[in-house]
Amino acid sequence: MMTARQTLDEALSLGVTLEASGDDLHIKAPIGVMTLELKRALKEHKDIIIYVITLPPPARPGSELEQLRREIGEMAHATVVWEA
């Protein structure tokens, strides 16, 4: 029996598209790639797979990350003035 990760990796490597809609897992697959074992594993790990595919994407290098780095850099070099 496959683990949830193995199931997800196998499905994606075969070109299977997985989409979540609430508690439903929508599966689109090329003809002939959905084996009985894969179908059973997707059903068994459905809740975990839905959770994983609906997580927000991780931070990627790009404008948002660069903006955050600039802001952190500015805060690190800011002059603190204390008033009594």
Rosetta constraint file for C-alpha pairs under 8 A:
AtomPair CA 1 CA 37 HARMONIC 7.95 0.50
AtomPair CA 1 CA 41 HARMONIC 7.33 0.50
AtomPair CA 2 CA 6 HARMONIC 5.65 0.50
AtomPair CA 2 CA 7 HARMONIC 5.89 0.50
AtomPair CA 2 CA 41 HARMONIC 6.37 0.50
AtomPair CA 3 CA 7 HARMONIC 6.08 0.50
AtomPair CA 3 CA 41 HARMONIC 7.77 0.50
AtomPair CA 3 CA 45 HARMONIC 7.79 0.50
AtomPair CA 4 CA 8 HARMONIC 6.19 0.50
AtomPair CA 4 CA 41 HARMONIC 7.48 0.50
AtomPair CA 4 CA 42 HARMONIC 7.91 0.50
AtomPair CA 4 CA 45 HARMONIC 5.44 0.50
AtomPair CA 4 CA 48 HARMONIC 6.88 0.50
AtomPair CA 4 CA 49 HARMONIC 6.86 0.50
AtomPair CA 5 CA 9 HARMONIC 6.04 0.50
AtomPair CA 6 CA 10 HARMONIC 5.91 0.50
AtomPair CA 7 CA 11 HARMONIC 6.08 0.50
AtomPair CA 7 CA 38 HARMONIC 6.82 0.50
AtomPair CA 7 CA 41 HARMONIC 6.15 0.50
AtomPair CA 7 CA 42 HARMONIC 6.55 0.50
AtomPair CA 7 CA 45 HARMONIC 7.89 0.50
AtomPair CA 8 CA 12 HARMONIC 6.14 0.50
AtomPair CA 8 CA 42 HARMONIC 7.89 0.50
AtomPair CA 8 CA 49 HARMONIC 7.02 0.50
AtomPair CA 9 CA 13 HARMONIC 6.01 0.50
AtomPair CA 10 CA 14 HARMONIC 6.30 0.50
AtomPair CA 10 CA 38 HARMONIC 7.96 0.50
AtomPair CA 11 CA 15 HARMONIC 6.59 0.50
AtomPair CA 11 CA 16 HARMONIC 5.15 0.50
AtomPair CA 11 CA 17 HARMONIC 7.71 0.50
AtomPair CA 11 CA 38 HARMONIC 7.45 0.50
AtomPair CA 12 CA 16 HARMONIC 5.21 0.50
AtomPair CA 12 CA 17 HARMONIC 6.84 0.50
AtomPair CA 14 CA 29 HARMONIC 7.98 0.50
AtomPair CA 14 CA 33 HARMONIC 6.61 0.50
AtomPair CA 15 CA 29 HARMONIC 6.48 0.50
AtomPair CA 15 CA 30 HARMONIC 6.81 0.50
AtomPair CA 16 CA 27 HARMONIC 6.90 0.50
AtomPair CA 16 CA 28 HARMONIC 5.71 0.50
AtomPair CA 16 CA 29 HARMONIC 4.42 0.50
AtomPair CA 16 CA 30 HARMONIC 6.83 0.50
AtomPair CA 17 CA 27 HARMONIC 5.81 0.50
AtomPair CA 17 CA 28 HARMONIC 5.06 0.50
AtomPair CA 17 CA 29 HARMONIC 6.31 0.50
AtomPair CA 18 CA 25 HARMONIC 6.74 0.50
AtomPair CA 18 CA 26 HARMONIC 5.75 0.50
AtomPair CA 18 CA 27 HARMONIC 4.91 0.50
AtomPair CA 18 CA 28 HARMONIC 6.64 0.50
AtomPair CA 18 CA 53 HARMONIC 7.85 0.50
AtomPair CA 19 CA 25 HARMONIC 5.83 0.50
AtomPair CA 19 CA 26 HARMONIC 5.05 0.50
AtomPair CA 19 CA 27 HARMONIC 6.64 0.50
AtomPair CA 19 CA 50 HARMONIC 7.80 0.50
AtomPair CA 19 CA 53 HARMONIC 7.42 0.50
AtomPair CA 20 CA 24 HARMONIC 5.78 0.50
AtomPair CA 20 CA 25 HARMONIC 4.74 0.50
AtomPair CA 20 CA 26 HARMONIC 6.08 0.50
AtomPair CA 20 CA 50 HARMONIC 5.75 0.50
AtomPair CA 20 CA 53 HARMONIC 7.31 0.50
AtomPair CA 20 CA 54 HARMONIC 7.04 0.50
AtomPair CA 21 CA 25 HARMONIC 6.45 0.50
AtomPair CA 21 CA 26 HARMONIC 7.45 0.50
AtomPair CA 23 CA 47 HARMONIC 7.58 0.50
AtomPair CA 23 CA 50 HARMONIC 7.49 0.50
AtomPair CA 24 CA 50 HARMONIC 7.96 0.50
AtomPair CA 25 CA 46 HARMONIC 6.90 0.50
AtomPair CA 25 CA 50 HARMONIC 6.62 0.50
AtomPair CA 29 CA 33 HARMONIC 6.75 0.50
AtomPair CA 29 CA 34 HARMONIC 6.96 0.50
AtomPair CA 34 CA 38 HARMONIC 6.08 0.50
AtomPair CA 34 CA 39 HARMONIC 6.36 0.50
AtomPair CA 35 CA 39 HARMONIC 6.24 0.50
AtomPair CA 36 CA 40 HARMONIC 6.17 0.50
AtomPair CA 37 CA 41 HARMONIC 6.12 0.50
AtomPair CA 38 CA 42 HARMONIC 6.05 0.50
AtomPair CA 39 CA 43 HARMONIC 6.25 0.50
AtomPair CA 40 CA 44 HARMONIC 6.06 0.50
AtomPair CA 41 CA 45 HARMONIC 6.00 0.50
AtomPair CA 42 CA 46 HARMONIC 5.49 0.50
AtomPair CA 42 CA 49 HARMONIC 7.85 0.50
AtomPair CA 45 CA 49 HARMONIC 6.07 0.50
AtomPair CA 46 CA 50 HARMONIC 6.08 0.50
AtomPair CA 47 CA 51 HARMONIC 6.25 0.50
AtomPair CA 48 CA 52 HARMONIC 6.18 0.50
AtomPair CA 49 CA 53 HARMONIC 6.09 0.50
AtomPair CA 50 CA 54 HARMONIC 6.12 0.50
AtomPair CA 51 CA 55 HARMONIC 6.49 0.50
AtomPair CA 59 CA 65 HARMONIC 7.17 0.50
AtomPair CA 60 CA 65 HARMONIC 6.95 0.50
AtomPair CA 61 CA 65 HARMONIC 5.70 0.50
AtomPair CA 61 CA 66 HARMONIC 7.23 0.50
AtomPair CA 62 CA 66 HARMONIC 6.09 0.50
AtomPair CA 63 CA 67 HARMONIC 5.98 0.50
AtomPair CA 64 CA 68 HARMONIC 6.24 0.50
AtomPair CA 65 CA 69 HARMONIC 6.24 0.50
AtomPair CA 66 CA 70 HARMONIC 6.23 0.50
AtomPair CA 67 CA 71 HARMONIC 6.23 0.50
AtomPair CA 68 CA 72 HARMONIC 6.16 0.50
AtomPair CA 69 CA 73 HARMONIC 6.04 0.50
AtomPair CA 70 CA 74 HARMONIC 6.10 0.50
AtomPair CA 71 CA 75 HARMONIC 6.21 0.50
AtomPair CA 72 CA 76 HARMONIC 6.17 0.50
AtomPair CA 73 CA 77 HARMONIC 6.37 0.50
AtomPair CA 74 CA 78 HARMONIC 6.00 0.50
